[in-house]
């Protein structure tokens, strides 16, 4: 990319007009990382998600300039996706006055609408823009409306030849839009019904599920709602968000150690400042603590209000290097502490002022595009640290590490990528010794990486794209966890912190060892815009259980506000 064009984005990359976020399940995140790793676009803040739609449009504008400067360098796959992006983010690109090449691929909505008998059935106001079910503009007001539909089936064949079958049906509505140049709005609501044979345990909260169950009277079925909704106000370099949304903070692909989509959605205030080579985010989240004994019935124990605050700075250092710094704190069952909830707070110092009762964390992450097509990344998550005891086995140095390698077009003739990621989390990480409600959870689910404390995980993934709509994937995951034996605490339970009677020295994976290896594949095909048909097959070997096989099928239309992973096994607990 010419230096003059790159400078425009580095020095003028403000947030611009109002905008809403792109859901974390959207395909644009994968394609932008592909182009960033190839060196076509720069300054992508891919460890602080979600992106706003205007932020995505700025990245796409870079990509368009790179393409027009050297079109012969791009594969057919990248050209087709660039055309597809031009349609998906058309309004935002128009605001940037981005110069895009002419579209090449005909829109299937447009084809079907003009084909008999659908041309007689579908009214003109439906899919008018060939993307959204309804869209309407009146003066300074614009709205886009889409239905949400999803049907999935998962079958598990256990070593005893027992078949567990889960059906998941969802329906809902999504709308987004803006009023004027500064105010944006987003609403995503789904009603979900799950049934399983054999029945579910009768619980209101299923740990590590990512949802608090709202209705589970008999175990035969579960009903719950999920709602992401927020308002945004944007002015030049600043953006404010108030509402409910997910966040991902950290370098990981499979999951992140600071904030992931492992836990349920939460209410929040978020301030984003983007200027030159910097993106700063302050987040205040309003959580709920549920003790383990309340998993069966949320009404048996009143939840405790918990607050989470975080400041994150991500910087582009040039030459493909991105650096991120994060501080966070979680505290509950006390009054709101304003000292934690402003952008210039240093949480460790303020915690000393408030009496050293709360739970602070630090994190450093780095990504480096070593050469076009290859990127390495890593993160150091610090839950607690005593520098005088570094290098020892002292339990109080509670760290997590993550490192990975991402390669694009490793094989010729077809679009593909390869990911290798290793995560290692020491004993007692995410726990807190002062009060149970200060542990790193929302409801009863870890906010960070799903493998939990005293665990490690190796994940390998290869994806190929025979065409734009079709994705083929193979993956291998090896998970190890040290579970607490009945007679001692080895730091393997996020609900059990270190106690006076526990050993001060810890060893990773000490305790009752759980080892699980999952190998599988996935086929995903996009039938229509954001209408995906997905098949997954995994074989799982567990050292103390045996082997079982899972098969899942899903068809979804505008489904998925977060990057939902149908994990082949449940972690952190048996």
C-alpha positions, -999 to +999 in steps of 0.1 A: +000+000+000+014+034-009+027+054+021+004+084+012-027+063+013-017+045+045-010+079+062-046+090+055-059+061+076-034+063+103-038+100+109-074+106+100-090+073+113-116+089+135-149+072+142-169+095+120-207+095+119-228+075+143-226+037+138-234+004+156-213-027+161-209-057+139-220-088+158-190-110+168-204-139+147-202-120+115-180-134+087-163-100+082-139-106+111-124-137+094-120-120+061-104-088+076-079-109+095-070-127+063-064-094+045-045-079+074-022-110+076-016-107+039-005-071+044-033-055+023-046-035+052-029-019+082-037-008+117-065-034+124-074-035+161-082-071+161-076-077+198-104-053+208-138-064+194-165-058+183-157-034+155-182-007+146-196-007+111-177+025+102-145+010+115-150-020+091-158+004+063-124+022+069-106-011+067-125-020+035-116+013+020-079+005+025-085-028+009-102-012-021-072+011-026-048-018-024-068-037-050-070-008-074-033-001-071-024-037-080-055-058-091-034-086-105-020-094-070-054-105-057-070-140-060-105-145-074-116-154-038-104-120-025-120-101-054-153-118-049-153-111-011-144-075-017-174-071-040-196-088-014-183-065+013-191-035-009-228-045-008-228-055+029-214-022+041-227+000+013-241+028+034-210+032+055-187+032+025-209+058+009-204+080+040-166+076+035-170+083-002-149+052-008-139+044-043-148+008-049-144-013-080-176-024-098-194-054-084-190-087-102-212-112-084-250-110-089-270-109-057-291-140-052-319-120-035-321-099-066-322-129-088-349-147-068-371-117-064-373-112-102-379-148-109-415-162-113-435-170-092-416-151-064-418-119-085-456-121-080-454-130-043-427-108-028-438-071-024-415-044-037-408-031-002-394-065+009-356-068+003-357-034-015-319-031-010-314-068-018-299-073+017-324-065+045-359-077+049-371-041+054-353-008+052-367+027+054-353+062+054-371+094+063-351+126+064-324+119+090-339+086+102-329+052+088-338+017+100-330-018+088-351-048+100-344-085+096-360-117+110-338-142+130-344-179+125-323-209+136-328-247+139-301-270+151-297-306+161-268-322+180-264-359+186-239-375+210-231-412+208-215-422+241-192-452+249-223-470+263-240-466+229-265-441+245-276-414+221-281-379+236-301-357+212-305-319+216-328-297+195-325-260+195-351-237+179-348-199+178-367-171+164-365-133+168-360-100+152-331-077+145-332-040+138-306-013+136-303+023+124-296+059+132-312+092+138-291+121+125-253+119+123-246+110+159-272+087+174-273+050+165-294+021+178-293-017+177-317-044+189-313-082+186-339-104+204-342-142+202-366-166+219-349-200+223-363-234+230-341-264+237-351-300+243-329-330+250-333-368+253-324-379+280-337-349+300-316-320+313-310-317+350-336-294+365-314-264+370-318-226+364-281-221+357-259-246+338-223-238+344-202-231+313-233-229+291-231-192+284-267-187+294-286-185+326-316-208+321-349-189+327-374-217+324-365-254+332-394-269+352-392-305+343-359-310+325-376-320+293-370-286+277-355-253+284-367-218+273-347-187+275-345-153+259-314-134+247-314-097+240-286-075+228-297-039+226-279-006+229-277+031+219-245+047+206-235+084+204-206+093+182-187+125+177-154+126+158-129+105+178-153+095+206-181+070+208-203+062+238-224+030+241-251+022+266-269-011+266-262-049+264-235-064+242-206-088+241-169-079+240-137-098+232-105-084+247-073-104+240-052-121+214-069-155+213-090-170+184-105-199+202-112-178+233-097-148+251-084-146+286-097-111+296-131-110+281-146-136+258-181-146+247-180-176+271-203-159+297-238-145+293-244-110+279-242-081+303-253-045+307-225-019+301-213+016+295-185+018+269-163+047+259-142+043+227-116+068+216-098+062+183-071+086+171-040+082+149-025+048+158-044+044+191-077+028+201-087+033+238-117+016+254-131+020+288-158-005+298-181-006+329-201-038+330-229-047+354-228-084+364-246-109+386-230-133+411-248-166+416-234-190+443-230-226+433-259-236+455-282-214+435-276-233+402-307-254+408-329-224+415-321-187+410-350-179+434-334-198+463-306-173+468-307-136+458-281-127+432-254-102+442-247-072+421-211-072+408-193-046+388-165-050+363-144-022+350-117-023+324-094+001+304-077-011+273-052+006+250-043-009+216-016+006+196-003+001+161+035+004+162+041+001+125+056-028+104+027-051+112+031-048+150+001-043+173+005-039+211-023-041+236-024-032+273-054-040+296-063-034+332-095-047+348-111-051+382-142-070+395-159-063+428-193-069+443-217-066+473-207-030+480-216+004+467-206+016+433-169+028+433-165+058+410-128+056+413-128+024+392-151+037+365-132+064+346-107+062+318-076+074+337-079+051+367-050+029+378-070+001+394-042-014+415-035+019+433-072+027+438-078-008+451-052-001+479-072+030+488-104+010+490-089-016+513-074-043+491-106-064+489-112-064+452-099-085+423-076-068+398-060-081+366-035-069+340-028-082+305-003-075+278-008-088+242+012-085+210+007-094+174+034-093+147+029-099+109+063-114+104+059-115+066+029-112+043+008-143+050+022-151+085+013-136+119+024-146+154+007-134+185+008-138+223-007-127+256+003-126+293-026-125+316-017-115+352-044-122+378-020-117+407+018-112+409+045-109+436+078-101+418+100-114+447+085-149+441+088-149+403+103-182+392+090-201+422+059-224+424+042-200+448+004-201+443+000-163+444+016-157+410-015-165+390-008-162+353-022-172+320-003-174+288-014-177+252+005-178+220-004-186+184+006-187+147-018-177+119-009-185+083-028-174+051-027-193+018-002-219+031-012-241+002-014-228-034-044-227-058-071-224-032-079-199-004-070-213+030-056-205+064-040-224+093-042-216+130-021-230+159-030-217+194-018-228+228-033-216+261-019-223+295-036-211+327-020-217+361-038-229+393-061-205+411-065-181+381-099-164+381-105-172+418-104-146+446-096-153+482-114-124+499-150-130+489-165-156+466-185-129+447-153-113+436-142-143+415-140-137+377-175-148+367-208-136+355-237-156+368-218-188+371-196-187+340-160-175+336-157-141+319-124-151+303-111-183+287-134-213+291-107-239+300-105-224+335-076-227+360-050-254+362-055-262+325-039-260+291-052-264+256-037-269+222-059-260+192-051-265+155-074-255+127-071-257+089-098-240+067-101-239+030-125-221+007-132-238-026-155-208-033-167-178-015-199-194-001-183-227+009-159-232+039-143-266+048-126-270+082-106-296+101-096-290+137-078-308+165-080-298+202-061-313+231-073-302+265-058-311+299-071-301+333-060-308+369-092-313+389-093-311+427-091-345+444-115-350+473-088-345+499-070-314+487-072-282+468-048-279+438-063-247+423-084-265+397-118-251+406-127-214+399-152-216+428-125-226+454-097-201+461-066-208+480-072-214+518-049-213+548-047-251+549-037-254+513-002-258+500+016-225+491+033-243+462+014-254+431+022-274+400+003-270+367-020-300+361-016-313+396-045-333+410-069-357+392-059-354+356-086-350+329-074-353+293-096-349+263-087-349+227-112-339+200-107-343+163-134-332+138-145-313+108-170-287+096-188-279+064-204-245+061-223-231+031-239-197+027-272-203+009-282-166+009-268-135+025-262-144+062-281-177+058-257-205+067-260-243+066-235-259+089-225-296+096-200-306+123-186-340+133-162-346+162-147-376+179-138-371+215-115-393+236-115-387+274-090-406+296-115-415+324-147-418+303-138-433+269-147-422+234-179-405+221-189-389+188-209-357+183-227-347+151-244-313+148-265-297+121-276-261+119-294-238+096-296-201+106-307-169+091-292-138+107-284-161+136-258-155+162-249-123+180-217-137+193-191-161+179-208-192+194-187-224+194-204-257+197-176-272+219-171-309+217-167-312+254-175-293+286-144-279+303-133-271+339-157-297+353-165-333+344 
